[in-house]
Amino acid sequence: MTTHLESVVSTHVPVCRLADLHPDRGVAALVDRCQVAIFLLSGTREVLAVSHRDPFTGANVIARGLVGSRNDVPTVTSPLHKQVFDLRTGRCLDEPEVSLQTWPVRVTGDVVEIGGPGAGL
């Protein structure tokens, strides 16, 4: 059985300009009916995307979380109950059995594009 997140996006779609992102601050985007949180990391200028929905509360708040790092792993801390998630894998560092969906990101020129889960770069 295919889940909604696995079936909604099969190619990368443009979501914003790179210049619209602020380092270490998340933004939310609607990608084919799924809310995605997008982050531009200040140190590496890497752009990462995870589900905007907090798996512990069901609230769409992850883009408003605090960006940081733990042992060189880029993280976002949920603004509600403060669980910390690895921005590259989506894994919760406090409760490893819980994770956020990750989304592949590519930057083409000045355009940030989000692909479906597992779409590759």
N, C-alpha and C positions, 0 to 999 in steps of 0.2 A: 504494500500500500504506500502511495506517495503522499507525503504531508504537504500542506499548503505552502510552506516555505520552500520546499524542494521543487515545487512545480510552477511557481509564479513567474520567475524571471529566467529566461534561458540565454540571454545575451546581456552585455553591458549597456546600461542606459545612462545618459548624461543627467547629473543631478544639480550641479552648481559649478561655478568657476572656482579655481584654486584660490584666487584672490579674495573670494567671499569667506574663506575659512580663517579663523584666528587661531594661532598656535595654542595648544593645550586647552581649547574650549570646544565643546561638542555642539553640533547642530543636528537637528532632526530632519529627515527627508522621507517622503512617502514614495516608495518604490513598488509599483504595481500592487497597491493596497497593503503593503507591509511597511511598518515604521522602522526606519533604520537610523542609528546614531553614528555620525561621522566625526572623526577626530583628526586634526593635523598636529603631529607631534613636533614640538619646538626644536629639539636637539637634532633629529634626523630628517625632518620635513617629510616623514612618512605619513601617508594618509591611511587610516584604518576605519573599518566599519563593523559594527555589531548591532544586534537587535536593540531597539530603543526600549523594549518592554522588560521591566525588572521581573525576573522569574520568581522572586520571593513574594512580591505583592501584586503583580499583574498590572502595575501602573506604568505608563509610558513616560519614563523620567531619566533614563540612562544618559541621554545627551546633556543633561544638567548636572551630571556627576563631576567629581573632582578628578582631574587627570594627574597622575604621578607615576611612580615606579616602585617596584619592590625587587631587589636583587637584579637590577638591570632589565626587568620585565616591565614594559609599559602597561599601566593599569588605569582603570576608572573605578571610582568608588561610588556606589549607589547613593544618591542623596537621601534616601529614605531610611534604610536600616544599616547603611554603611558597609555592606559586603563589598569586597574588592575583586574585580575581574581582570584577567589578563586580556588586553586589547587585541593580541594577536591570535589567541586560541579561543577566547570567550570563556575559559574555565574560571570558576570562582575559586580564588586562592584560599578562602576561608572554609568553603564546603565544596571540595573538588568534584562531587557527584552532580553538582548543578553547574550549568553553563549558559552563556548567551550564544545565540546563533551568530556566526561570523559571516561576513560578506566580502567577496573579492572586490578590490578597488584597483583602478588604474587611472592614471592621469595622462590625458592626451592633449598636448599643448597646454592650455590653461583650463581644461575641462576635466572635472572629476566625474568618473563613471563608475557605477556600481553594477556588479553582475549578480546573478543568482547564486545561492549557496553551491559551492563546488564547480562554478563555471570556469575557474582558473583565470589567470591574468593574461 
